[in-house]
Amino acid sequence: MNRGTPVIACNSGGPKETVVPGETGFLVQKDSEWGEAMNKIVKDPEFAAFMGQKGLKSVHSKFSLRSFKQKLEKDLITKY
């Protein structure tokens, strides 16, 4: 997502917390779903670009240094 491309990931663990299905990428379980997701990206480059940009914005809003700083400050203010 940090490269502005849609993500195809297993529907488990960390990806479930970061990938928004159909918006920033695809979460898949079955082997056949990997190919289907790849096919959607290849056949619709405009949609793939849109998903990539949404993913990039998501990464910056959740995982940037600025975002981390804001969350840390909020936690410190709340606790102290």
OpenMM code with the backbone's topology and positions (N, CA, C; nanometers):
from openmm import Vec3, app, unit

residues = "MET ASN ARG GLY THR PRO VAL ILE ALA CYS ASN SER GLY GLY PRO LYS GLU THR VAL VAL PRO GLY GLU THR GLY PHE LEU VAL GLN LYS ASP SER GLU TRP GLY GLU ALA MET ASN LYS ILE VAL LYS ASP PRO GLU PHE ALA ALA PHE MET GLY GLN LYS GLY LEU LYS SER VAL HIS SER LYS PHE SER LEU ARG SER PHE LYS GLN LYS LEU GLU LYS ASP LEU ILE THR LYS TYR".split()
positions = [
    Vec3(0.0823, -0.1187, 0.0000),
    Vec3(0.0000, 0.0000, 0.0000),
    Vec3(0.0871, 0.1257, 0.0000),
    Vec3(0.2013, 0.1170, 0.0625),
    Vec3(0.2903, 0.2324, 0.0694),
    Vec3(0.3477, 0.2692, -0.0673),
    Vec3(0.3346, 0.1840, -0.1649),
    Vec3(0.3826, 0.2114, -0.3012),
    Vec3(0.2702, 0.2571, -0.3924),
    Vec3(0.1498, 0.2742, -0.3369),
    Vec3(0.0369, 0.3200, -0.4175),
    Vec3(-0.0196, 0.2139, -0.5089),
    Vec3(-0.0069, 0.0879, -0.4684),
    Vec3(-0.0623, -0.0221, -0.5475),
    Vec3(-0.1591, -0.1027, -0.4611),
    Vec3(-0.2620, -0.1602, -0.5218),
    Vec3(-0.3558, -0.2409, -0.4443),
    Vec3(-0.2863, -0.3637, -0.3859),
    Vec3(-0.3342, -0.4066, -0.2722),
    Vec3(-0.2762, -0.5210, -0.2027),
    Vec3(-0.3649, -0.6438, -0.2223),
    Vec3(-0.3024, -0.7570, -0.2425),
    Vec3(-0.3721, -0.8855, -0.2395),
    Vec3(-0.3054, -0.9630, -0.1268),
    Vec3(-0.3850, -0.9963, -0.0243),
    Vec3(-0.3275, -1.0608, 0.0934),
    Vec3(-0.4216, -1.1669, 0.1490),
    Vec3(-0.3646, -1.2561, 0.2302),
    Vec3(-0.4452, -1.3581, 0.2980),
    Vec3(-0.5410, -1.2917, 0.3954),
    Vec3(-0.6583, -1.3466, 0.4040),
    Vec3(-0.7618, -1.2935, 0.4927),
    Vec3(-0.7384, -1.3431, 0.6353),
    Vec3(-0.6262, -1.2993, 0.6935),
    Vec3(-0.5939, -1.3384, 0.8302),
    Vec3(-0.4919, -1.2407, 0.8878),
    Vec3(-0.4817, -1.2372, 1.0175),
    Vec3(-0.3796, -1.1595, 1.0851),
    Vec3(-0.3781, -1.0116, 1.0511),
    Vec3(-0.2571, -0.9587, 1.0360),
    Vec3(-0.2361, -0.8168, 1.0119),
    Vec3(-0.3094, -0.7584, 0.8926),
    Vec3(-0.3117, -0.8281, 0.7785),
    Vec3(-0.3817, -0.7711, 0.6634),
    Vec3(-0.5290, -0.7397, 0.6917),
    Vec3(-0.5929, -0.8169, 0.7793),
    Vec3(-0.7333, -0.7904, 0.8116),
    Vec3(-0.7495, -0.6552, 0.8811),
    Vec3(-0.6432, -0.6087, 0.9452),
    Vec3(-0.6478, -0.4812, 1.0152),
    Vec3(-0.6111, -0.3634, 0.9255),
    Vec3(-0.5452, -0.3909, 0.8131),
    Vec3(-0.4961, -0.2810, 0.7309),
    Vec3(-0.5595, -0.2712, 0.5925),
    Vec3(-0.5966, -0.3836, 0.5345),
    Vec3(-0.6531, -0.3831, 0.3996),
    Vec3(-0.8054, -0.3714, 0.4076),
    Vec3(-0.8599, -0.2734, 0.3369),
    Vec3(-1.0055, -0.2580, 0.3285),
    Vec3(-1.0488, -0.3228, 0.1967),
    Vec3(-1.1153, -0.4380, 0.2047),
    Vec3(-1.1513, -0.5113, 0.0831),
    Vec3(-1.2309, -0.4262, -0.0159),
    Vec3(-1.1828, -0.4261, -0.1408),
    Vec3(-1.2498, -0.3510, -0.2462),
    Vec3(-1.2160, -0.2031, -0.2479),
    Vec3(-1.1425, -0.1562, -0.1468),
    Vec3(-1.1029, -0.0149, -0.1430),
    Vec3(-0.9518, 0.0027, -0.1525),
    Vec3(-0.8774, -0.0742, -0.0733),
    Vec3(-0.7315, -0.0632, -0.0768),
    Vec3(-0.6663, -0.1910, -0.1282),
    Vec3(-0.7489, -0.2921, -0.1539),
    Vec3(-0.6970, -0.4188, -0.2039),
    Vec3(-0.7972, -0.5300, -0.1855),
    Vec3(-0.7460, -0.6517, -0.1813),
    Vec3(-0.8313, -0.7698, -0.1693),
    Vec3(-0.7781, -0.8621, -0.0611),
    Vec3(-0.8687, -0.9166, 0.0189),
    Vec3(-0.8340, -1.0207, 0.1148),
    Vec3(-0.8898, -1.1512, 0.0609),
    Vec3(-0.8045, -1.2503, 0.0481),
    Vec3(-0.8455, -1.3759, -0.0146),
    Vec3(-0.8170, -1.4944, 0.0764),
    Vec3(-0.8927, -1.6023, 0.0535),
    Vec3(-0.8727, -1.7245, 0.1305),
    Vec3(-0.8402, -1.8428, 0.0401),
    Vec3(-0.9184, -1.8604, -0.0639),
    Vec3(-0.9014, -1.9751, -0.1532),
    Vec3(-0.7979, -1.9440, -0.2605),
    Vec3(-0.7350, -2.0488, -0.3116),
    Vec3(-0.6363, -2.0319, -0.4181),
    Vec3(-0.6953, -1.9596, -0.5385),
    Vec3(-0.8176, -1.9933, -0.5747),
    Vec3(-0.8801, -1.9331, -0.6924),
    Vec3(-0.9040, -1.7827, -0.6753),
    Vec3(-0.9175, -1.7371, -0.5520),
    Vec3(-0.9428, -1.5954, -0.5276),
    Vec3(-0.8214, -1.5087, -0.5588),
    Vec3(-0.7028, -1.5653, -0.5491),
    Vec3(-0.5819, -1.4886, -0.5821),
    Vec3(-0.5855, -1.4473, -0.7293),
    Vec3(-0.6154, -1.5430, -0.8150),
    Vec3(-0.6228, -1.5151, -0.9581),
    Vec3(-0.7345, -1.4177, -0.9914),
    Vec3(-0.8484, -1.4319, -0.9255),
    Vec3(-0.9607, -1.3414, -0.9491),
    Vec3(-0.9230, -1.1985, -0.9116),
    Vec3(-0.8555, -1.1828, -0.7979),
    Vec3(-0.8135, -1.0493, -0.7548),
    Vec3(-0.7133, -0.9889, -0.8535),
    Vec3(-0.6167, -1.0688, -0.8967),
    Vec3(-0.5177, -1.0214, -0.9944),
    Vec3(-0.5861, -0.9814, -1.1247),
    Vec3(-0.6829, -1.0606, -1.1659),
    Vec3(-0.7560, -1.0329, -1.2888),
    Vec3(-0.8295, -0.8988, -1.2809),
    Vec3(-0.8916, -0.8710, -1.1673),
    Vec3(-0.9621, -0.7436, -1.1492),
    Vec3(-0.8659, -0.6258, -1.1612),
    Vec3(-0.7488, -0.6403, -1.1037),
    Vec3(-0.6491, -0.5320, -1.1083),
    Vec3(-0.5990, -0.5100, -1.2505),
    Vec3(-0.5700, -0.6180, -1.3205),
    Vec3(-0.5165, -0.6086, -1.4565),
    Vec3(-0.6215, -0.5560, -1.5553),
    Vec3(-0.7450, -0.6021, -1.5414),
    Vec3(-0.8489, -0.5641, -1.6372),
    Vec3(-0.9039, -0.4235, -1.6167),
    Vec3(-0.8846, -0.3657, -1.4977),
    Vec3(-0.9378, -0.2322, -1.4707),
    Vec3(-0.8297, -0.1448, -1.4070),
    Vec3(-0.7359, -0.0950, -1.4887),
    Vec3(-0.6250, -0.0170, -1.4352),
    Vec3(-0.6687, 0.1116, -1.3639),
    Vec3(-0.7806, 0.1688, -1.4071),
    Vec3(-0.8287, 0.2902, -1.3394),
    Vec3(-0.8729, 0.2575, -1.1965),
    Vec3(-0.9452, 0.1469, -1.1811),
    Vec3(-0.9881, 0.1050, -1.0485),
    Vec3(-0.8664, 0.0674, -0.9638),
    Vec3(-0.7697, 0.0013, -1.0241),
    Vec3(-0.6474, -0.0352, -0.9524),
    Vec3(-0.5745, 0.0898, -0.9042),
    Vec3(-0.5673, 0.1925, -0.9881),
    Vec3(-0.5019, 0.3176, -0.9488),
    Vec3(-0.5785, 0.3851, -0.8349),
    Vec3(-0.7117, 0.3827, -0.8432),
    Vec3(-0.7950, 0.4394, -0.7384),
    Vec3(-0.7706, 0.3672, -0.6061),
    Vec3(-0.7695, 0.2329, -0.6108),
    Vec3(-0.7436, 0.1552, -0.4901),
    Vec3(-0.6031, 0.1838, -0.4359),
    Vec3(-0.5080, 0.1957, -0.5245),
    Vec3(-0.3711, 0.2252, -0.4828),
    Vec3(-0.3604, 0.3577, -0.4108),
    Vec3(-0.4290, 0.4580, -0.4620),
    Vec3(-0.4253, 0.5898, -0.3980),
    Vec3(-0.4948, 0.5869, -0.2615),
    Vec3(-0.6056, 0.5148, -0.2514),
    Vec3(-0.6742, 0.5016, -0.1222),
    Vec3(-0.5837, 0.4299, -0.0217),
    Vec3(-0.5133, 0.3289, -0.0684),
    Vec3(-0.4218, 0.2563, 0.0181),
    Vec3(-0.3076, 0.3436, 0.0662),
    Vec3(-0.2543, 0.4227, -0.0238),
    Vec3(-0.1442, 0.5129, 0.0112),
    Vec3(-0.1895, 0.6134, 0.1171),
    Vec3(-0.3078, 0.6691, 0.0993),
    Vec3(-0.3616, 0.7632, 0.1984),
    Vec3(-0.3824, 0.6929, 0.3330),
    Vec3(-0.4292, 0.5704, 0.3272),
    Vec3(-0.4520, 0.4949, 0.4501),
    Vec3(-0.3210, 0.4708, 0.5249),
    Vec3(-0.2174, 0.4323, 0.4521),
    Vec3(-0.0869, 0.4083, 0.5140),
    Vec3(-0.0359, 0.5357, 0.5801),
    Vec3(-0.0456, 0.6472, 0.5089),
    Vec3(0.0048, 0.7729, 0.5635),
    Vec3(-0.0745, 0.8180, 0.6858),
    Vec3(-0.2057, 0.7933, 0.6844),
    Vec3(-0.2868, 0.8365, 0.7975),
    Vec3(-0.2699, 0.7461, 0.9194),
    Vec3(-0.2363, 0.6199, 0.8986),
    Vec3(-0.2260, 0.5259, 1.0104),
    Vec3(-0.0838, 0.4962, 1.0558),
    Vec3(0.0130, 0.5020, 0.9649),
    Vec3(0.1462, 0.4525, 0.9965),
    Vec3(0.2598, 0.5528, 0.9759),
    Vec3(0.2285, 0.6767, 0.9467),
    Vec3(0.3350, 0.7751, 0.9275),
    Vec3(0.3928, 0.8177, 1.0621),
    Vec3(0.5073, 0.8804, 1.0610),
    Vec3(0.5694, 0.9304, 1.1829),
    Vec3(0.4775, 1.0338, 1.2491),
    Vec3(0.4159, 1.1159, 1.1686),
    Vec3(0.3242, 1.2179, 1.2213),
    Vec3(0.2056, 1.1518, 1.2923),
    Vec3(0.1485, 1.0510, 1.2297),
    Vec3(0.0368, 0.9788, 1.2893),
    Vec3(0.0786, 0.9120, 1.4204),
    Vec3(0.1949, 0.8498, 1.4205),
    Vec3(0.2463, 0.7851, 1.5410),
    Vec3(0.2641, 0.8875, 1.6526),
    Vec3(0.3187, 1.0026, 1.6191),
    Vec3(0.3407, 1.1096, 1.7177),
    Vec3(0.2077, 1.1554, 1.7771),
    Vec3(0.1083, 1.1758, 1.6922),
    Vec3(-0.0224, 1.2207, 1.7402),
    Vec3(-0.0859, 1.1174, 1.8339),
    Vec3(-0.0768, 0.9897, 1.7975),
    Vec3(-0.1330, 0.8844, 1.8819),
    Vec3(-0.0596, 0.8761, 2.0154),
    Vec3(0.0716, 0.8890, 2.0117),
    Vec3(0.1515, 0.8836, 2.1332),
    Vec3(0.1167, 1.0005, 2.2255),
    Vec3(0.1081, 1.1204, 2.1685),
    Vec3(0.0734, 1.2381, 2.2490),
    Vec3(-0.0650, 1.2224, 2.3106),
    Vec3(-0.1590, 1.1717, 2.2341),
    Vec3(-0.2950, 1.1506, 2.2839),
    Vec3(-0.2945, 1.0501, 2.3992),
    Vec3(-0.2204, 0.9402, 2.3836),
    Vec3(-0.2127, 0.8404, 2.4891),
    Vec3(-0.1482, 0.8969, 2.6154),
    Vec3(-0.0439, 0.9772, 2.5984),
    Vec3(0.0250, 1.0347, 2.7148),
    Vec3(-0.0659, 1.1348, 2.7868),
    Vec3(-0.1386, 1.2140, 2.7114),
    Vec3(-0.2297, 1.3116, 2.7718),
    Vec3(-0.3422, 1.2409, 2.8457),
    Vec3(-0.3925, 1.1342, 2.7868),
    Vec3(-0.5020, 1.0587, 2.8482),
    Vec3(-0.4581, 0.9925, 2.9777),
    Vec3(-0.3362, 0.9405, 2.9815),
    Vec3(-0.2875, 0.8687, 3.0995),
    Vec3(-0.2366, 0.9615, 3.2079),
    Vec3(-0.1866, 1.0790, 3.1708),
    Vec3(-0.1254, 1.1670, 3.2690),
    Vec3(-0.1991, 1.2952, 3.2695),
] * unit.nanometer
topology = app.Topology()
chain = topology.addChain("A")
for resn in residues:
    res = topology.addResidue(resn, chain)
    for name in ("N", "CA", "C"):
        topology.addAtom(name, app.Element.getBySymbol(name[0]), res)
